[in-house]
Amino acid sequence: MISSEIHIICKKYNIKDYTINDDMSISVNGSVDLSDKNLKSIPIKFKEVTGYFYCSNNQLTSLKGCPETVGGHFYCNHNQLASLKYCPETVGGGFSCGNNQLTSLKYCPETVGGNFICNNSQLTSLEYCPETVGGYFYCNNNQITNFDGLPVMIIEFFR
């Protein structure tokens, strides 16, 4: 992908205040909302987003292209994800990956600053879940048989 294509995609999805990095990924000073766009994949490679990053309510089967770091919330719920591979390593706000086809939380961030929501999927365990959750932890409507792997620290109430 070349920079002129990146500019076109950013304009199409109303992405503003961004920098194109040497590897043709972008860093956004602000938020990105790719929700409800009927996307099958993330259209460009993100490096970091200082605000929130929403890619919910699409037809995503992969998070390839998602930012490595998100300063605010990261929502990828209501897609067709079977894996969290390529999800952000750091999320400053809430993290929602519910209503997908996830069977594992492998690759999810170690620390989530807000709520962690992984409900309505096909999880059988909490292995790989974040070590620290700064808000509520929701994992209802899964096939979890035990609570091994539960976060070491949950700041708010567990559901």
PEZIBEL-V651323 format. One line per field, one symbol per residue. psi: psi as a letter, one per 20 degrees, with the letter a starting at -180 (. if undefined). burial: + if it has 16 or more other C-alpha atoms within 10 Angstrom, else -. Layout:
BEGIN
psi=???
burial=???
END
This chain:
BEGIN
psi=prhhhgggghghjlprlqpprhjjrqppnbqpojqkjkqirphrpqgqphbropkrlbkpiqjpiqqhpphcqookrlbkpiqjpjrqhpohbrpojrlakpiqjpiqqhpphbqookrlbkpirjqjrqhppibqopkrlalpirkpiqqhpphaqp.
burial=-----+---+----+--+-+---+++++++++-++---+-++-+++++++++++++++++++++++++++++++++++++++++--++-+++++++++++++++++++++++++++++++++++++-+++-++++++++--+-------++--+-----
END
